[in-house]
Amino acid sequence: GYFTRAFKVTFGESPHRWRHQKRIEHACSRLVGTDEAIAGIAVACGFNDQAHFTRAFKTAIGMTPHTYRMQAISP
């Protein structure tokens, strides 16, 4: 309880939400920086599977990982 409250005061969000956001940020950098399969990125970033990753990514970013990758690499 104390840690969670102190973390939220310090960072402005719960530890769970903070970790989730860091996973999404890491996935964004891998989507743009590598040609690795989306399923592989999902597992490497701590998601259970590609479907779970796609739902979480779309909620956080507003588009699917594939769309994000295509927009990031096109001029």
C-alpha positions as CSV (number, residue, x, y, z in Angstrom):
1,G,0.0,0.0,0.0
2,Y,2.7,2.5,1.0
3,F,4.8,1.8,-2.1
4,T,1.9,2.2,-4.4
5,R,0.8,5.5,-2.9
6,A,4.3,6.9,-2.9
7,F,4.9,5.8,-6.5
8,K,1.7,7.5,-7.6
9,V,2.6,10.7,-5.8
10,T,6.1,10.6,-7.4
11,F,5.2,9.5,-11.0
12,G,1.6,10.5,-11.2
13,E,0.3,7.0,-12.1
14,S,0.2,3.6,-10.6
15,P,3.2,1.2,-10.9
16,H,1.1,-1.1,-13.1
17,R,0.1,1.7,-15.5
18,W,3.7,3.0,-15.6
19,R,5.1,-0.4,-16.5
20,H,2.4,-0.9,-19.1
21,Q,3.4,2.5,-20.7
22,K,7.1,1.5,-20.7
23,R,6.2,-1.7,-22.5
24,I,4.3,0.2,-25.1
25,E,7.2,2.7,-25.6
26,H,9.6,-0.2,-26.0
27,A,7.4,-1.8,-28.5
28,C,7.1,1.4,-30.5
29,S,10.9,1.6,-30.7
30,R,11.2,-2.0,-31.8
31,L,8.4,-1.6,-34.4
32,V,10.3,1.2,-36.0
33,G,13.9,0.1,-35.4
34,T,13.6,-3.5,-36.5
35,D,11.9,-5.7,-39.0
36,E,11.1,-8.3,-36.3
37,A,7.7,-9.9,-36.5
38,I,4.9,-8.2,-34.4
39,A,4.3,-11.5,-32.5
40,G,7.9,-11.6,-31.5
41,I,7.9,-8.0,-30.4
42,A,4.7,-8.7,-28.4
43,V,6.4,-11.5,-26.4
44,A,9.7,-9.6,-26.0
45,C,7.8,-6.7,-24.5
46,G,6.0,-8.8,-22.0
47,F,2.6,-9.3,-23.6
48,N,1.0,-12.8,-23.5
49,D,0.5,-12.9,-27.3
50,Q,0.0,-10.8,-30.3
51,A,-3.7,-10.3,-29.8
52,H,-3.2,-9.0,-26.3
53,F,-0.5,-6.7,-27.5
54,T,-2.6,-5.4,-30.4
55,R,-5.5,-4.6,-28.2
56,A,-3.3,-2.8,-25.6
57,F,-1.3,-1.0,-28.3
58,K,-4.5,0.2,-30.1
59,T,-5.9,1.4,-26.8
60,A,-2.7,3.3,-25.9
61,I,-1.6,4.6,-29.3
62,G,-4.9,4.7,-31.3
63,M,-3.8,2.4,-34.1
64,T,-2.6,-1.2,-34.6
65,P,1.1,-2.0,-34.4
66,H,1.1,-2.8,-38.1
67,T,-0.4,0.6,-39.0
68,Y,2.0,2.3,-36.6
69,R,5.0,0.6,-38.3
70,M,3.8,1.4,-41.8
71,Q,3.2,5.1,-41.0
72,A,6.6,5.3,-39.2
73,I,8.6,3.9,-42.1
74,S,6.8,5.7,-45.0
75,P,8.0,9.2,-46.0
